[in-house]
Each structure stands twice: as structure tokens, then as C-alpha cells.
């Protein structure tokens, strides 16, 4: 077997995982690796969680796919649970985070252009260091040159401002502006958090200007921040929210949640998806909600976060030639490095810990939400060992 027949769109590490259980992956040659990547915040309950496995095994014997031309009970159930747990009144189901953001853009445009039939009213304010997906529209919304190179012209309709800068938002609103799209916690951009007032100020601006507020919680949502949704910690409610990744616990799914105010104009034929909302994806997401909505689950996520962050902070203080600072909250954490982040990630996996790079020279730590204290201790031990070895090598140079 080789990669020669696969389009070369990924810079792959030469690892082949054959199985996974809980927080652990096992390579084809039998090496166990502790997974603090979680498929980039996808495997919210780790690998092969018994409840997800049992639920999917039961569903797969009954019905895999059914067109959205017909009712799908598990879809109706999942929608009702997401609505009951959020600000939203309705949900559109799709297959990925990018599709969810695309849906959000359409909902915002449809709302604005139906109420004000001005075809020039279509622009959405976005931020620096954002990531919203890999489609032409979402790489244009993200605006990072490394993603846009070779794919110009960028899709129009996005106005970029500095993340965290309220003044720039106000300065860039004009008669063509319809909304603001932002990640409450930027994942790919380097685990960058909004400060305590930033999102509240944005919400106030949206209310004053009748703009649609869209939160992209594809990576930071579904319990990863320590709250079910990251925006809850800021006490700010959006008009639209994008979910994916952790929502399916490893099964492909996306969801665009919206209030009735903005979604009421999405009538039959305005949007659709062949595979979105299929019975298998709905079963996986409902099974995941059974766990993360259970009593005490998010409390344990926050306890795990405190333990992990305390341990990381001690390591960062001890190895200041290797690490600079700790970023993030809950179990969406990042360590900003002084040495190249790719070096640290490579050394960590060599020693049995899987992590992933992010922007701003950060390594991301995205363990399963049900990580155990013992596994946190193992991860901290590996990180300290790697930091010590890198520091020792630098001293010898």
C-alpha cells in the first residue's frame, strides 16, 4: 500500500493507526499513543466509546440513508435536543464544518436580502487569523494566504478586521454589511480567545445595526471549552451558530443552528444536502449528547482542565527556553512555543503523545473530553520529558 493514488493535499506523518480505544491509539506495529489531538477536536469521547458503538451498530442494521424528502425521526430528535440546549429555534444538518459555515452565510444573506431587496447588501465582517473551512467561500472568509494561494480570485463579500479590535469593526460597517462571523476561540489560528467584553460589544453593535451575529463553534463547541458552547462563558447569544467536529463523536456531521428571526426565510428549495441529517449521523450525535448532557459531565471536563492547565503552567515556567505561555480554556488548550512548534509536536509523538500544530507557533492540546486524571499525568510527564530534552540540546549547542 502507498499514497501514490491519493491526491497529495496533506502533509502526512508516517503513522498508520490500526485501532483506538478511549484516549489511546494503536499503530499498525503495535505502539500505543495517547491521543491529545482527537482527530482535531472530533473524537470528543475518545475512540470507540461503548455507547456510540452500540448505538451505531443498532442503527446500521436498520437504515443507513434516507433522503430529506421524507421525515427522519432521529433528525427531529437531535434538532429538538440542540434547540432545547441552545439559543436556537431551528437546525440545518450537513456533513462538515465548512458546510455549516456555508449554510450560515446563506441564512444571513437570505434574511438580509428578503427584508431589504438590495442585492448589494451581502458583506460579512470577519477577523484575522480565522479559519472557517476549505471551500472557496470559507477560505475567503478565513483569509489566510497559505489557504488562498492558487485559488484566486477570492470569493467576495468578506471584510477583514483585526481579531479583538472593536474599533475596526465599527469603522468597516457600511450599507452593504449584513453580519459578523467570528470564532469565540480561534482554533487553527493559535487558540486565541476573545476577551471578556469583546463578544458583548460585538453583540451590542449587531443589535444596534440590525446585523446577523454568527459564531463559528466548529472546533470550540460541544463541551470543549468547558461549557456546552463556548459563547455561554461570555453570556452572549448569537443569531446563528456553526457546529461540526465533536458533534458526531467521530462520525461526519455538521449543523447550522439559528433563531426563528433569521431562519424563517429559509423555505423549501433555498438550501439542501444529500447526505446531511442521515440516520447514521443523527444516531451518532444523539448518542454523544446522551453522554455530554448527562449530569456532572461538563463539571468533570472543567476539573480535568484545571488539572491539565496547572500541570502545563508549571512545565512552562520550568522550561522557559522552550515554551512561552499557555492559551485557551477547558480542553481546547495551546502552548505557544519559543522553539518551532513542529519540533515539539514531532518529539511528543516519538515519545507517545499525539498533538497538533496551530498558528502563532502554538501546539494544540485537544484530548477527549472524558480524559482520565491518570492519562493527564502521563501526558504531562511526556511533555516535561520532551521539554527537558530540547532544553538540554539547546544548551549543548
N, C-alpha and C positions, 0 to 999 in steps of 0.2 A: 504494500500500500504506500502511496505517496501523495503529495499535494499538487502534482503536476496538472491534474484535471480540475482543480478548484481555482476560481478566479482569485488572483493574488491581492485581495483587499485588506488583509490583516497581517500585522507583524506578529507572527505566532512564536511562542516559546515551544521548544521541542519537548513537550509533555503530552502524553496520552493518558487520560483518566478512564479507567475501566468501570469503576463503581464509586458510589458515595453513600455514606450513612451518617446522618446527623451532621455534625460540623466537620466531618472528615471526608477527604477524597483519597482514592487508592489508584495509583498509576498502574499501567499495564505490567510493569515489572515488580509490582507489589509494594511500592513505597507509599506510606501513609503521609498525607499532607493536611495540616489544619487549614481550613478554608476561611480566611478573613477577606475574601473577595465576594463570595456568594453570587457568582455569575454577574458581578457588578450590581449588587443590591437586588438580585432577583430571587434567590433561594432564601426567602425570609425565614423559613423554618428549617433550614438546612436541607440535606439530601434525603429523599425517600422517607419523608415523615409518615409514620404509620397511618394517620388519619387521611392524609391526602392520597396515599397509595390505595387504601381500602375504598375510598370514595370513587377514585378514577377507575379502579378495577371493576367496581359495580356498574358504573355508567358505561364503560366501554363495551360491556356485554349487551347493552340495550340500544343505544343510539349515539352515533358519533357526530353527525352533521344534519342540520335541518335548516332550510332556507328561512330567512327572516320574513318571507311572505306568509309565514304561519307563526302562531304563538309558540313560545318556548318557555315552559314553566320555570325552569331553573334560571333563565334570564330575568324573568319577572321577579323571582325571589331575590336574586342578587341585587337588582336595581332597588328594590324596596329596602333592603338592608343598608345599602350605601346611602340612600336618601335619608333613612332614619338616623344614620350616624353622622350626617354632614349638614351643610347649609343648603344642599341642592334639592331640586324638585323632580329632576329627570336625569337620565343617563343614556348616552350613546355608547355602545360597545364596539370595539375594534380589536386590533391584534397587536398593537405596539404603542410605545410612547410617541413616536413620530406621528402615527396615525391619529392619536389622541390630540396632539397639538394642531394638526391639520384640521381636525373637526372643530376645535376651539376657535381657530381663525375664521372658519366658515360661519359658525354660530354668531361670532361678534360682528362679522360683516353683514350677515342677513338681518340681524337685529337693527343695526345702524342704518342700512340702506332701505329697509322696509319702512322704517319710521321717517326717514329723510331721503327721498329718492334722488340722492346726489351721488352719481357713480364715482365721483372723486373723493367721497368720504370712505376711506378704506385703510388708512395708515395706523399701524400699531407701534407704540414705543417699546423698544427692547433695550437690553443692557449689554455692557461689555462683559467679556468672559462667560457669556451664556452658552448653554448647549440645549437644543430643543429637538434634535433628531438629525437624520441623514437624508431626508428628501430634499428636493430643490428648495421648497419653501422653508423648511426648518433649518437648513444650513444657512439660508439667507437671514433668517431670524436670529440664529446664533452668531453669525457674522465673523467667525474665526477664519482667517486667511488660509490656514492649513486645510480647512474643510472646503473652502470655496475655490481654491486653486484648480484650474482646469474645468470649472463648471460655470464660468461666467457666460452671459450676464446674470447677476444675482436677481432673484425674484424681487420685484418692487413691493412697496407697502410697509417697509420697516424703517423706523427712525431710531438710531442708536444713541444711548446716553450712558454715562459712567454709572456703574453699579454703586448704589449708596448715595448718589448725588440728586437730591430733591430739586435743587435749583435748575439743573439741566432738564429735568422732566418738564417743569413749568415753562421754561424757555422754548421748548420744542413742541408744545401743543399748539396746533392751529386748526383751521376749519375742516381740515381733512382727517384729523385724528379721531379714531374710534375707540381706542383702548390701550391698555398697558399689559404686557406679557412679561412675567418675571418668575424666577425660581426663588422661593423663600430661603433655601440653602442651595447654593450652586455646587453641584457635584463635580462634573468634569472640569469646571473652571478652577477648582482648587479648594473645595469645602469653604466657600465664602458665605458668611451669614449676614443677613440684614440686621442692622442694629434695632434696638427696642422701639424706636419711633418711625423708622423708615417706611415700613409697610402701612402703618397707621396714617402717615402723611400721604402716601400714595392713595389709600382708600378715600381719604378726605378730598383729594384732588379729583378722583373719579366721580365721587358724589356731586361735587360742585360743577363739573364739566359734562356730566352725563356720559362718562367713558366706561367701557367694559373692563373690569379687572379680571385678569386671567392669571392663575397661579399654576405653574408647571411643577407638580409634585411627583413626577415620574420616578425620580430617584429618592427624594427625601420623604415621600409619603408612605402610607401603610405601616405606621408604627416605628419607622426607622429613626425618627427624631426623638422618640420617647413619648410623643403624642400620636394619636391615630393619623392626624395630618399635621404637618409642620406649622402651618399658619395658625393653628389653635394656640400655640405658645405666645403668639403676638396679639391674640384677641382681635383678629381681623378676618372678615369673611369675604371671599371673592364672589364674582358672578359666575365664573367658570373655573373648573379645576381639571387638570390632566393627570391621569394615573396610568400606570402600567407596571413594569418590573415586578415588584414584590406582590402585587395584587393576585397573581396566579401561583405564587409559591414555586415558580419554575415552569409553569405552563404559559405559553404565549397568550397575552391578553392586554388590551388597553381599554380605557374608559374615559369618556369626557362627561363630567358632571356639570350641571348648570341649573340656575334658578329658572323659574317659570317666566320671569320678566324677560330674560334674554333668549330662552329656548322656544318660546311659544310660536315663533315664526318658522321653525324647522318642521315643515309639513311634509307629507309623503312625496318623495322624489327629490327633496333638497339634499339628501345625503344617504349613503348606504355602505354596506360592506358584505361581501360574500361570506366570509368566514367569521366576522365579528359576532359575538354573542352565541357561538356554537355550544352545544350541550356539554362537551368535554371541558372547555374553558370555564364555563359557568360552574360546573361541578367543582373544578379545582379551586376557583375563587371562593365559592361558598364554603368549601372545606377549610380554606385558610382563615376565613372570617370566624368560623366556629372556634378556632384556636385564639386568634389575636383579640377577639372581642370578649373572650372569657374573663371572668373575674380574676384580677391580680396579674394578668399577663403583662400589661404595659408598665405596671409597678415594677415587675421583675426586670423589664428592659431598662428602666431608669436606674435600678440598683446595679445592674451589670455595667451600665455606662459609667456610673460613679467609680466603681472598682477599676474598670479599664482606664479611665481618664486619670485617676490618681496614680496608677502604676506608670502610665506613659509619661506623666508630668515629672515624676522622679527620674525616669530614664533620660528625658530631655535635659533636665538640669545637670545630670551627671555627665552627659556626653554632648556638651555644647559645641564641640568642634564638628559634630555630625548632624545634630538636629538644632532647629531654631525655635519652633514653637508648636503648640498643639492647637488644632482648629476643630470646630464642629460641636455637635451635641448629640445626645442619645447614642445610637450606634451608627452614625454617619460621621466618622472622625477622619482627620487628616493630620499628618505630621509634616510640617514644612522643613525641608532639609537644607543643610549647608553644602553637603556633597550632592552629586547628581542623584535624583530620586530613583532613576533606573538602576543605579548601582545597588542601592539599598533593597529594592524590590527583588533583584536577581539574587542577592545574598540571602535574603529571607527565604525564598523558595528553596534554595540549596540546603537550607537548614530546617525545612519542613513547615514553612508558613507562607501561605498564598495571600498576596496583597495586590494592589493595582495602583498605577501612577495616576496623577491628575495634574492639572495646570498649576502654575506658580511653584513648581518644583516640590510638589506635595505627594506623599504616598497616602492612599486611601485605605482605611480600615473599615470594612463593611461586613462584620461577622453575622452569622444567623442571629435573629432576634432572641432565640431561645438558647444562646450560648451558655455553657455552664461556667461556674467560678473556676473549676479546675482547668478548663480549656483556656480561660482568660489568663490564668497563671502560666500555662505553657507558652502562650503567645508572647507574654511579657518577657519570659525567660529567653525566648528566641530573639526577640528584638534587642534585648540588652546584650546578648552574646554577639550579635551581628554588629551593633554599635561599637562594642569594645574592640572587636577585631578590626573594624575600619579605622578607628582612632589609633590603634596600635600601628597599623600600616602607615598611616599618615605621619606619625611621629618618626618612624624609621626613615621616611623619605627626607 
